[in-house]
Structure formats: structure tokens, C-alpha cells
Amino acid sequence: MRNVPYGYEMKDGKLVAKPEEAKVVKLTYTLSGFGLNEQDIIHLLNQHVPKETKEGYNLDDHLYEIYLSAYKLKLFNAIGEVEEAFESVHASLPDEQQTELRNKTDELMNAIQKILK
């Protein structure tokens, strides 16, 4: 028996697309295009898509939640990068300026965190 790629099945000796699984494959490429890494995509798929598509499951009904989760994940990743950049800037400033910039940075990060919740 041949290995059949996800999104396809064998019918009469030919590969035939399974529509709902093919949508998951397309979604994976779309999420990758958003800049999400493999681990982020796996997390989102595990969170929102059943391991095996079942009769009655319609990926289209879940796209809003998937894309919303993807954007939130992308924002959380970006926040981490911004925090790292601020830390390197803080280290290069004199002490009094470090404190002032750290306070402003904390205010900004807190505001962003509130928006994402």
C-alpha cells in the first residue's frame, strides 16, 4: 500500500483530493505566509482542527477563530521581539535614562497586553 499524502485519498488507483483536508493544507501555507513558524502553525492546527476530518466538520466555520488566534500569536511573538530590543537599548543608556525609558516601555507593553486579552 502506498503512503497517501494528507489531503488526498486513493480512489480507483488515483490520488483524489479530500476537500476539507485540502483546505487544511492551504491554511498551513497561508499561516506560513503570515510569518508563523512551524511550531506556531502546529499549535493552531492542534487547537482548532481535528486530527481526522469527520463528516460534518467544516473548516470554513472555524477560520475566524483560527485567523484571530494566528494574529494574536503573531502579536505575542512581536511583543517578545520588541521587549528584547528595548532591553538592549536600556543597557546602553545612563541609569537615569534607563529608568525613564523602562517606565515608558512598561506602560506601552501593559497597554498592548490589555488589548490582546
OpenMM code with the backbone's topology and positions (N, CA, C; nanometers):
from openmm import Vec3, app, unit

residues = "MET ARG ASN VAL PRO TYR GLY TYR GLU MET LYS ASP GLY LYS LEU VAL ALA LYS PRO GLU GLU ALA LYS VAL VAL LYS LEU THR TYR THR LEU SER GLY PHE GLY LEU ASN GLU GLN ASP ILE ILE HIS LEU LEU ASN GLN HIS VAL PRO LYS GLU THR LYS GLU GLY TYR ASN LEU ASP ASP HIS LEU TYR GLU ILE TYR LEU SER ALA TYR LYS LEU LYS LEU PHE ASN ALA ILE GLY GLU VAL GLU GLU ALA PHE GLU SER VAL HIS ALA SER LEU PRO ASP GLU GLN GLN THR GLU LEU ARG ASN LYS THR ASP GLU LEU MET ASN ALA ILE GLN LYS ILE LEU LYS".split()
positions = [
    Vec3(0.0847, -0.1191, 0.0000),
    Vec3(0.0000, 0.0000, 0.0000),
    Vec3(0.0884, 0.1243, 0.0000),
    Vec3(0.0533, 0.2207, -0.0767),
    Vec3(0.1300, 0.3448, -0.0878),
    Vec3(0.0940, 0.4398, 0.0253),
    Vec3(0.1927, 0.5247, 0.0598),
    Vec3(0.1641, 0.6341, 0.1519),
    Vec3(0.0905, 0.7427, 0.0748),
    Vec3(-0.0219, 0.7801, 0.1278),
    Vec3(-0.1030, 0.8826, 0.0630),
    Vec3(-0.0864, 1.0115, 0.1419),
    Vec3(-0.0480, 1.1204, 0.0755),
    Vec3(-0.0278, 1.2470, 0.1475),
    Vec3(-0.1580, 1.2980, 0.2096),
    Vec3(-0.1413, 1.3707, 0.3211),
    Vec3(-0.2561, 1.4326, 0.3862),
    Vec3(-0.3264, 1.5221, 0.2855),
    Vec3(-0.4572, 1.5147, 0.2833),
    Vec3(-0.5350, 1.5957, 0.1903),
    Vec3(-0.5794, 1.5177, 0.0676),
    Vec3(-0.5351, 1.3920, 0.0585),
    Vec3(-0.5692, 1.3088, -0.0562),
    Vec3(-0.6115, 1.1698, -0.0102),
    Vec3(-0.6777, 1.0994, -0.1010),
    Vec3(-0.7099, 0.9585, -0.0799),
    Vec3(-0.6979, 0.8885, -0.2145),
    Vec3(-0.6826, 0.7563, -0.2091),
    Vec3(-0.6744, 0.6778, -0.3318),
    Vec3(-0.8145, 0.6319, -0.3700),
    Vec3(-0.8523, 0.6586, -0.4938),
    Vec3(-0.9788, 0.6099, -0.5495),
    Vec3(-0.9510, 0.5575, -0.6887),
    Vec3(-0.9810, 0.4320, -0.7073),
    Vec3(-0.9589, 0.3682, -0.8378),
    Vec3(-0.8152, 0.3847, -0.8856),
    Vec3(-0.7196, 0.3751, -0.7891),
    Vec3(-0.5781, 0.3830, -0.8225),
    Vec3(-0.5268, 0.5236, -0.8486),
    Vec3(-0.6089, 0.6250, -0.8233),
    Vec3(-0.5683, 0.7632, -0.8474),
    Vec3(-0.5781, 0.8434, -0.7181),
    Vec3(-0.4879, 0.9422, -0.7045),
    Vec3(-0.4968, 1.0344, -0.5914),
    Vec3(-0.6101, 1.1327, -0.6164),
    Vec3(-0.6966, 1.1442, -0.5178),
    Vec3(-0.8100, 1.2354, -0.5273),
    Vec3(-0.8078, 1.3232, -0.4024),
    Vec3(-0.8255, 1.4516, -0.4227),
    Vec3(-0.8236, 1.5455, -0.3105),
    Vec3(-0.9434, 1.5215, -0.2192),
    Vec3(-0.9160, 1.5293, -0.0873),
    Vec3(-1.0226, 1.5294, 0.0130),
    Vec3(-1.0451, 1.6761, 0.0457),
    Vec3(-1.1585, 1.7319, 0.0082),
    Vec3(-1.1774, 1.8773, 0.0148),
    Vec3(-1.1463, 1.9410, 0.1497),
    Vec3(-1.1957, 1.8867, 0.2598),
    Vec3(-1.1715, 1.9501, 0.3896),
    Vec3(-1.0235, 1.9422, 0.4277),
    Vec3(-0.9579, 1.8301, 0.4005),
    Vec3(-0.8156, 1.8178, 0.4322),
    Vec3(-0.7318, 1.9066, 0.3411),
    Vec3(-0.7731, 1.9211, 0.2162),
    Vec3(-0.7012, 2.0104, 0.1248),
    Vec3(-0.7074, 2.1551, 0.1754),
    Vec3(-0.8199, 2.1916, 0.2378),
    Vec3(-0.8325, 2.3258, 0.2960),
    Vec3(-0.7326, 2.3446, 0.4102),
    Vec3(-0.7091, 2.2382, 0.4875),
    Vec3(-0.6132, 2.2466, 0.5981),
    Vec3(-0.4725, 2.2676, 0.5424),
    Vec3(-0.4395, 2.1977, 0.4339),
    Vec3(-0.3086, 2.2143, 0.3705),
    Vec3(-0.2929, 2.3586, 0.3217),
    Vec3(-0.3947, 2.4125, 0.2565),
    Vec3(-0.3893, 2.5514, 0.2099),
    Vec3(-0.3773, 2.6479, 0.3278),
    Vec3(-0.4505, 2.6199, 0.4354),
    Vec3(-0.4435, 2.7032, 0.5551),
    Vec3(-0.3014, 2.7050, 0.6115),
    Vec3(-0.2360, 2.5886, 0.6107),
    Vec3(-0.0988, 2.5782, 0.6606),
    Vec3(-0.0061, 2.6714, 0.5821),
    Vec3(-0.0194, 2.6721, 0.4512),
    Vec3(0.0629, 2.7607, 0.3690),
    Vec3(0.0286, 2.9078, 0.3944),
    Vec3(-0.0984, 2.9373, 0.4148),
    Vec3(-0.1400, 3.0745, 0.4432),
    Vec3(-0.0801, 3.1226, 0.5749),
    Vec3(-0.0878, 3.0382, 0.6775),
    Vec3(-0.0325, 3.0752, 0.8080),
    Vec3(0.1185, 3.0943, 0.7994),
    Vec3(0.1831, 3.0127, 0.7193),
    Vec3(0.3271, 3.0281, 0.6977),
    Vec3(0.3557, 3.1632, 0.6311),
    Vec3(0.2696, 3.2021, 0.5387),
    Vec3(0.2846, 3.3316, 0.4718),
    Vec3(0.2656, 3.4492, 0.5669),
    Vec3(0.1904, 3.4282, 0.6757),
    Vec3(0.1761, 3.5312, 0.7787),
    Vec3(0.3042, 3.5493, 0.8568),
    Vec3(0.3959, 3.4546, 0.8412),
    Vec3(0.5215, 3.4622, 0.9152),
    Vec3(0.5242, 3.3754, 1.0391),
    Vec3(0.4230, 3.2899, 1.0565),
    Vec3(0.4250, 3.1995, 1.1715),
    Vec3(0.5213, 3.0848, 1.1434),
    Vec3(0.5889, 3.0402, 1.2483),
    Vec3(0.6821, 2.9291, 1.2301),
    Vec3(0.6074, 2.7964, 1.2423),
    Vec3(0.6794, 2.6886, 1.2173),
    Vec3(0.6196, 2.5549, 1.2167),
    Vec3(0.5527, 2.5213, 1.3498),
    Vec3(0.6176, 2.5536, 1.4599),
    Vec3(0.5610, 2.5233, 1.5917),
    Vec3(0.4315, 2.6002, 1.6157),
    Vec3(0.4273, 2.7265, 1.5753),
    Vec3(0.3065, 2.8068, 1.5909),
    Vec3(0.1913, 2.7487, 1.5087),
    Vec3(0.2206, 2.7076, 1.3865),
    Vec3(0.1181, 2.6509, 1.2982),
    Vec3(0.0665, 2.5197, 1.3556),
    Vec3(0.1560, 2.4347, 1.4027),
    Vec3(0.1144, 2.3081, 1.4633),
    Vec3(0.0241, 2.3348, 1.5834),
    Vec3(0.0623, 2.4324, 1.6663),
    Vec3(-0.0194, 2.4679, 1.7826),
    Vec3(-0.1603, 2.5097, 1.7394),
    Vec3(-0.1701, 2.5963, 1.6389),
    Vec3(-0.3008, 2.6430, 1.5931),
    Vec3(-0.3838, 2.5299, 1.5337),
    Vec3(-0.3208, 2.4449, 1.4546),
    Vec3(-0.3951, 2.3329, 1.3951),
    Vec3(-0.4435, 2.2369, 1.5026),
    Vec3(-0.3576, 2.2058, 1.5992),
    Vec3(-0.3991, 2.1168, 1.7081),
    Vec3(-0.5130, 2.1780, 1.7895),
    Vec3(-0.5105, 2.3088, 1.8030),
    Vec3(-0.6116, 2.3788, 1.8816),
    Vec3(-0.7467, 2.3833, 1.8092),
    Vec3(-0.7461, 2.3943, 1.6760),
    Vec3(-0.8695, 2.4225, 1.6028),
    Vec3(-0.9150, 2.3159, 1.5039),
    Vec3(-0.8289, 2.2240, 1.4651),
    Vec3(-0.8642, 2.1286, 1.3596),
    Vec3(-0.8537, 1.9863, 1.4142),
    Vec3(-0.9588, 1.9055, 1.3965),
    Vec3(-0.9489, 1.7662, 1.4422),
    Vec3(-0.8391, 1.6914, 1.3658),
    Vec3(-0.7801, 1.5898, 1.4320),
    Vec3(-0.6722, 1.5120, 1.3678),
    Vec3(-0.7214, 1.4487, 1.2385),
    Vec3(-0.8400, 1.3944, 1.2425),
    Vec3(-0.9009, 1.3381, 1.1225),
    Vec3(-1.0297, 1.4149, 1.0986),
    Vec3(-1.0437, 1.4643, 0.9767),
    Vec3(-1.1670, 1.5379, 0.9495),
    Vec3(-1.2827, 1.4401, 0.9511),
    Vec3(-1.3924, 1.4826, 1.0076),
    Vec3(-1.5092, 1.3972, 1.0212),
    Vec3(-1.6228, 1.4563, 0.9387),
    Vec3(-1.7174, 1.3697, 0.9073),
    Vec3(-1.8382, 1.4189, 0.8407),
    Vec3(-1.8956, 1.5314, 0.9250),
    Vec3(-1.9364, 1.6384, 0.8644),
    Vec3(-1.9971, 1.7477, 0.9374),
    Vec3(-1.8985, 1.8544, 0.9831),
    Vec3(-1.7665, 1.8242, 0.9802),
    Vec3(-1.6689, 1.9268, 1.0169),
    Vec3(-1.6448, 2.0144, 0.8952),
    Vec3(-1.6565, 2.1440, 0.9148),
    Vec3(-1.6352, 2.2377, 0.8056),
    Vec3(-1.5317, 2.3402, 0.8511),
    Vec3(-1.4128, 2.3323, 0.7951),
    Vec3(-1.3045, 2.4230, 0.8320),
    Vec3(-1.3459, 2.5687, 0.8162),
    Vec3(-1.4249, 2.5976, 0.7134),
    Vec3(-1.4677, 2.7351, 0.6888),
    Vec3(-1.5395, 2.7951, 0.8098),
    Vec3(-1.6091, 2.7108, 0.8863),
    Vec3(-1.6802, 2.7589, 1.0054),
    Vec3(-1.5849, 2.8007, 1.1169),
    Vec3(-1.4583, 2.7607, 1.1071),
    Vec3(-1.3615, 2.7866, 1.2133),
    Vec3(-1.2518, 2.8853, 1.1721),
    Vec3(-1.2563, 2.9342, 1.0496),
    Vec3(-1.1490, 3.0218, 1.0002),
    Vec3(-1.1366, 3.1502, 1.0804),
    Vec3(-1.2480, 3.2079, 1.1218),
    Vec3(-1.2407, 3.3313, 1.2006),
    Vec3(-1.1574, 3.3088, 1.3258),
    Vec3(-1.1890, 3.2017, 1.4020),
    Vec3(-1.1151, 3.1731, 1.5252),
    Vec3(-0.9688, 3.1414, 1.4962),
    Vec3(-0.9441, 3.0691, 1.3882),
    Vec3(-0.8064, 3.0322, 1.3531),
    Vec3(-0.7247, 3.1568, 1.3187),
    Vec3(-0.7793, 3.2426, 1.2332),
    Vec3(-0.7059, 3.3636, 1.1948),
    Vec3(-0.6899, 3.4593, 1.3123),
    Vec3(-0.7919, 3.4719, 1.3963),
    Vec3(-0.7805, 3.5552, 1.5147),
    Vec3(-0.6696, 3.5026, 1.6055),
    Vec3(-0.6662, 3.3722, 1.6279),
    Vec3(-0.5595, 3.3119, 1.7087),
    Vec3(-0.4230, 3.3325, 1.6442),
    Vec3(-0.4181, 3.3230, 1.5116),
    Vec3(-0.2914, 3.3431, 1.4398),
    Vec3(-0.2404, 3.4853, 1.4576),
    Vec3(-0.3295, 3.5826, 1.4455),
    Vec3(-0.2881, 3.7223, 1.4620),
    Vec3(-0.2441, 3.7500, 1.6050),
    Vec3(-0.3160, 3.6943, 1.7028),
    Vec3(-0.2755, 3.7127, 1.8422),
    Vec3(-0.1382, 3.6509, 1.8658),
    Vec3(-0.1164, 3.5315, 1.8125),
    Vec3(0.0127, 3.4658, 1.8280),
    Vec3(0.1229, 3.5475, 1.7629),
    Vec3(0.0958, 3.6003, 1.6455),
    Vec3(0.1933, 3.6848, 1.5758),
    Vec3(0.2245, 3.8097, 1.6592),
    Vec3(0.1223, 3.8700, 1.7192),
    Vec3(0.1434, 3.9874, 1.8035),
    Vec3(0.2240, 3.9537, 1.9286),
    Vec3(0.1930, 3.8408, 1.9929),
    Vec3(0.2701, 3.7999, 2.1108),
    Vec3(0.4165, 3.7782, 2.0745),
    Vec3(0.4411, 3.7166, 1.9585),
    Vec3(0.5790, 3.6969, 1.9132),
    Vec3(0.6476, 3.8308, 1.8891),
    Vec3(0.5751, 3.9237, 1.8276),
    Vec3(0.6313, 4.0573, 1.8001),
    Vec3(0.6603, 4.1311, 1.9305),
    Vec3(0.5719, 4.1169, 2.0282),
    Vec3(0.5933, 4.1821, 2.1585),
    Vec3(0.7219, 4.1316, 2.2216),
    Vec3(0.7447, 4.0017, 2.2142),
    Vec3(0.8683, 3.9447, 2.2683),
    Vec3(0.9913, 4.0040, 2.2010),
    Vec3(0.9839, 4.0213, 2.0697),
    Vec3(1.0960, 4.0798, 1.9965),
    Vec3(1.1178, 4.2258, 2.0359),
    Vec3(1.0087, 4.2995, 2.0540),
    Vec3(1.0190, 4.4404, 2.0948),
    Vec3(1.0797, 4.4497, 2.2347),
    Vec3(1.0350, 4.3638, 2.3257),
    Vec3(1.0895, 4.3653, 2.4615),
    Vec3(1.2398, 4.3372, 2.4609),
    Vec3(1.2841, 4.2437, 2.3768),
    Vec3(1.4274, 4.2149, 2.3658),
    Vec3(1.5034, 4.3372, 2.3125),
    Vec3(1.4456, 4.4038, 2.2137),
    Vec3(1.5104, 4.5227, 2.1577),
    Vec3(1.5194, 4.6333, 2.2623),
    Vec3(1.4117, 4.6531, 2.3402),
    Vec3(1.4138, 4.7545, 2.4456),
    Vec3(1.5214, 4.7229, 2.5491),
    Vec3(1.5373, 4.5968, 2.5820),
    Vec3(1.6388, 4.5589, 2.6814),
    Vec3(1.7789, 4.5974, 2.6345),
    Vec3(1.8070, 4.5774, 2.5072),
    Vec3(1.9403, 4.6139, 2.4581),
    Vec3(1.9578, 4.7660, 2.4561),
    Vec3(1.8498, 4.8399, 2.4280),
    Vec3(1.8562, 4.9863, 2.4313),
    Vec3(1.8755, 5.0342, 2.5748),
    Vec3(1.7982, 4.9750, 2.6673),
    Vec3(1.8097, 5.0143, 2.8091),
    Vec3(1.9537, 5.0004, 2.8581),
    Vec3(2.0166, 4.8919, 2.8211),
    Vec3(2.1524, 4.8648, 2.8703),
    Vec3(2.2536, 4.9682, 2.8210),
    Vec3(2.2223, 5.0335, 2.7104),
    Vec3(2.3189, 5.1290, 2.6549),
    Vec3(2.2995, 5.2720, 2.7075),
    Vec3(2.1984, 5.2938, 2.7890),
    Vec3(2.1692, 5.4288, 2.8387),
    Vec3(2.2241, 5.4504, 2.9793),
    Vec3(2.2469, 5.5764, 3.0149),
    Vec3(2.2828, 5.6070, 3.1541),
    Vec3(2.1659, 5.5676, 3.2463),
    Vec3(2.1969, 5.5460, 3.3742),
    Vec3(2.0986, 5.4942, 3.4694),
    Vec3(1.9687, 5.5741, 3.4747),
    Vec3(1.9772, 5.7069, 3.4813),
    Vec3(1.8551, 5.7874, 3.4943),
    Vec3(1.7667, 5.7759, 3.3696),
    Vec3(1.8285, 5.7643, 3.2542),
    Vec3(1.7517, 5.7484, 3.1306),
    Vec3(1.6966, 5.6058, 3.1190),
    Vec3(1.7697, 5.5094, 3.1708),
    Vec3(1.7205, 5.3711, 3.1707),
    Vec3(1.5885, 5.3615, 3.2443),
    Vec3(1.5828, 5.4239, 3.3620),
    Vec3(1.4614, 5.4190, 3.4439),
    Vec3(1.3444, 5.4839, 3.3718),
    Vec3(1.3675, 5.5998, 3.3137),
    Vec3(1.2619, 5.6712, 3.2418),
    Vec3(1.2119, 5.5891, 3.1223),
    Vec3(1.3047, 5.5364, 3.0431),
    Vec3(1.2661, 5.4569, 2.9259),
    Vec3(1.1970, 5.3271, 2.9694),
    Vec3(1.2449, 5.2646, 3.0745),
    Vec3(1.1835, 5.1402, 3.1233),
    Vec3(1.0394, 5.1651, 3.1669),
    Vec3(1.0133, 5.2774, 3.2342),
    Vec3(0.8766, 5.3113, 3.2760),
    Vec3(0.7851, 5.3300, 3.1547),
    Vec3(0.8336, 5.4024, 3.0556),
    Vec3(0.7544, 5.4243, 2.9336),
    Vec3(0.7326, 5.2924, 2.8591),
    Vec3(0.8353, 5.2094, 2.8535),
    Vec3(0.8247, 5.0796, 2.7879),
    Vec3(0.7219, 4.9924, 2.8586),
    Vec3(0.7268, 4.9903, 2.9909),
    Vec3(0.6316, 4.9107, 3.0681),
    Vec3(0.4885, 4.9574, 3.0443),
    Vec3(0.4678, 5.0882, 3.0387),
    Vec3(0.3348, 5.1425, 3.0113),
    Vec3(0.2840, 5.0950, 2.8748),
    Vec3(0.3710, 5.1028, 2.7754),
    Vec3(0.3347, 5.0609, 2.6404),
    Vec3(0.3018, 4.9122, 2.6361),
    Vec3(0.3862, 4.8310, 2.6957),
    Vec3(0.3654, 4.6859, 2.6942),
    Vec3(0.2380, 4.6470, 2.7701),
    Vec3(0.2105, 4.7141, 2.8805),
    Vec3(0.0875, 4.6870, 2.9557),
    Vec3(-0.0362, 4.7210, 2.8735),
    Vec3(-0.0306, 4.8325, 2.8016),
    Vec3(-0.1436, 4.8721, 2.7164),
    Vec3(-0.1661, 4.7689, 2.6061),
    Vec3(-0.0606, 4.7221, 2.5455),
    Vec3(-0.0718, 4.6214, 2.4399),
    Vec3(-0.1272, 4.4911, 2.4962),
    Vec3(-0.0788, 4.4493, 2.6126),
    Vec3(-0.1281, 4.3254, 2.6749),
    Vec3(-0.2784, 4.3344, 2.7032),
    Vec3(-0.3256, 4.4499, 2.7488),
    Vec3(-0.4690, 4.4674, 2.7763),
    Vec3(-0.5507, 4.4531, 2.6489),
    Vec3(-0.5014, 4.5064, 2.5407),
    Vec3(-0.5716, 4.4968, 2.4117),
    Vec3(-0.5840, 4.3521, 2.3673),
    Vec3(-0.4792, 4.2738, 2.3885),
    Vec3(-0.4776, 4.1361, 2.3408),
    Vec3(-0.5619, 4.0408, 2.4255),
    Vec3(-0.5973, 4.0816, 2.5462),
    Vec3(-0.6760, 3.9915, 2.6320),
    Vec3(-0.8211, 3.9916, 2.5997),
] * unit.nanometer
topology = app.Topology()
chain = topology.addChain("A")
for resn in residues:
    res = topology.addResidue(resn, chain)
    for name in ("N", "CA", "C"):
        topology.addAtom(name, app.Element.getBySymbol(name[0]), res)
